[in-house]
Amino acid sequence: MNLTQKAREILVGNMSLEDALPTKMPVYVNSVVYLFGVLALSSLAMLLITGPILAIFGPDWYHVSPNGRFFNSMHFWSTQVFFASLLLHLTTKFFMGAWRDGRWKTWMVGALTFAVAVFTALTGFLSQTNWDSQWISVQAKDAMNAVGVGAFFNTMNIGQVLTLHVAVLPIIIVALVLLHIFLVRRDGPVKPMPHPESWIDPAFAEDMKWIVSHKRQVPEKSAATVQMKSPANQTKSGAQND
């Protein structure tokens, strides 16, 4: 099997050139709620740039050198922006019902990306090589043992933690993000929630309009003419007629 040919067939079959590189977007995309995903992508790009620099020069550089502290701060605050934008992105898409119109795959990939990012952030805090990371590693070790994964993931093993944070987890996040972008490009951005009136059955709405319009045309009558007879009154009137 030719993998290149297979990948090309998948891309051509699921995405057109206009989907991959759109020149026009729907008017509702101008809303600010559609910018949180782009903000998350921008902060992720900054993390991918500053992270390898910190790993190459090591903790002696980013804890002591002014330039190292600058890149360390850039990496830290990019992480804060990344998670803030992810939370805003997930929250707004949840209330917009982003899984509608067959977009459940896009929603599930985004939720999985957030879960992996949380674990990546934990390994990042454990990789700081300072008193803060030592305290977190001791406390997290008990938590990992409590959930039954302590035999596979030791938070006090700096080699394992650093390998996961630098090599393994970023690759998974980037792969999930690319898949998420592919699904968004293929299916298009999610539409805003429809107006509540559109949730009502059209036939029911027409019947209600007819009832309301005819009710307004009926003249007001006196209480004597519109008084409804109870079952007891109907029995009495029937006995009098007999």
N, C-alpha and C positions, 0 to 999 in steps of 0.2 A: 504494500500500500504506500502510495506517495503521500507523505504527510503534508507537504506544501500544497499539493493539488487538493487534498481533502479540506485543508483549512481555507483555501480560496473558495471552494464550493460552499462551505458553511457561511462564509462572509457574504458572498454574492447572493446566496439564497435567502439570507435573513436581513440584509441591509443594503440599501441603495447608496449611491454616492451622495444624494441629497440628505439621507439620514446620517451618514458619516460626517459630512461637512455641510451642515445646513446653512443656507444663505438667508432664509426667512424663518421666523419663529412666530407662534401664535401671540396675539396681543396680551393674553393674560399672563404670559411669562414676564412681563414688565413689573409684576408685583415683587416686593422685597422678599417674600417667603421663598422665592425660587433662587435666591442668592446664597442661602446658607450652605448648599452643597458645593458651590464654587469656592466659598470661603474655606470649607473643609479641605478641598483639593489644594488650595494655595498653601495652607498651613502644613499639609502633608508633604508638599514639595519642599518646603523649608526644613522640615524634619529630615527628609532624605538627603538634604545637602549638608546640614550641620552635624547630623549623626555620624557619618563616616569620618568627618574631620576630628571629632572628639575621640573616636575610637583609634584613629591613627596616632595622634599625639599623646594620648593617655591622660590619666588623672593628675599626674604631676604638672601637666601643662594647663589643663582647664581649671585646676584649683588654685594655682599660684600666678600664672602669667596673666597680665591684663587682657591680652588678645584671647587667651583661652577662656577667661571668665566671660568675655563678650560672647563668644560662640556658645558657651554653656548656657548663658542667659537667653540667647536666641533660641536654643533648643528647648529650654524649659518653657518659655512663653509661647512658643509655637505649639507645644503640647497643650497648653491651656486653651489657646484659640481653637485648636483642632477639636478638643472635646466639647467646648462650648458650642461651636458651630454644628458638631454632630448631634448634640442634644436638641438644638433648635431645629435642625433639619428633620430629625426623627419625630419631634413633637408636632411640627407643622404638617408633615406628611401624614401623621396618624389622624389628625383632625380633618385632613382633606380626603381621607380614605384612599391613600395612594395605591392600595391593592385592587382598586376597582378596574373594570375593563380588562381583566386578564393580566394585571401587572403584579400578581402575587409573587412571582419569581424575583422581580426587582426589589420588592419590599423585603423578602426573606434574605436576599443577598446583603442588603443594607444592614439589616438587624444582625446578621452573622459577622459582618465587618465590624460593627460596634462592639460585639462581644470579644472578638479577637483583639481589638484595639485596647480594651480594658486590661486584658492580660499582658499585652505588650507594655502598657504604662506601668504595671506592677514590676515587670522585669527591669524597666528603666529606672524606677526608684531604687531597686535593689542594686543597680550597677553604678550608683553614684560614688561608691567607695569613700563614704564619710560616716560620721556617727549616726546620721539620719538613716542611711541605708542599712547600717548594722542593726539599729533598733527595729526597723521594718522587717528585716529578714528574720529576726528572732520571733517576732509576733506572728508573721505570716507562716513560719514553720509549723507552729501549733495549729493554725487554721488549715493548712494543707494536710496535716496528719488527721485532723478531725473529719475531713471530707474524704479521706482514703486515698489521696494521691501523693502522700509524702514519700512513698517508696519510689515514685517515678520523677518527682520534681522536688529537689532540695533547694530551698530558698537561700541557704547559707553556702551553697556551692557557687562561687563567683564565676567559675569557668562555664558551668552549665547555664547560669543566668545570662551571662554576657553573650554566649553563643545564640541563645534563643532571642535575645533582644536585638542583636546586630545582624544575624544571618537568617534565622528561620522565620520569625514572626513578621518582619517587614516584607519578605517575599510573599507571604500569605496575604497580607493586607493589600499589597499592590495588585496581586492577582485578583482578589475579590473586588477591589475598586475598578479595575479594568473591566471585569465582567459586569459590574453594576452600570458603568458608563455604556457598555455595549447594549445592555437591555434597555437603558433609557433612550439611547439613540434609535434603537430598533422600534420600540413601542411609542416613542414620543413622550413629552412631559405630561404628567397627570393633569387632567382638567380640574377646574374648581368644582366644588360641590354644587349640584343643581339646586335651583330655587325650590323651596318647600312645596310650592303649588304644583310642581311637576311630579311630586311623589303621589298625588291623588289620581285615581283612575279617571280618565277623561269622561267616560260614560256617567260615572257617579257625579262628577263636577257639573255636567250638563243637566242632570236631573235636579241637582240642588239649585242651579240657576233658574230652572223652570218653576220650581216650587216657590222660591223667593219672589219671582216676578209676578206669579199669579196670586200670591198671598197679598201683595201690595194692591192688587186691583179689586179685592173683595171689600165692599163698603162695610163700615162699622155698623153693627146691629145692637139692638138693646139686649140687656141681659136676659130678658124673658124669651127672646126669639132664639138665642144661641145656647140657652141652658140645656145641658145634656141630662137625659133621664138616667137615674141610677137604676139598677135591677129591682130595687124595692118599689120605686115609683112606677116602673113598667108593670109590675105585678098588680099594684093597686089600680092602675088605669085599665088593665085587662079585666079585673073583677068588676069594675063599674060598668064596663061595656057589656058584660054578660048579664 
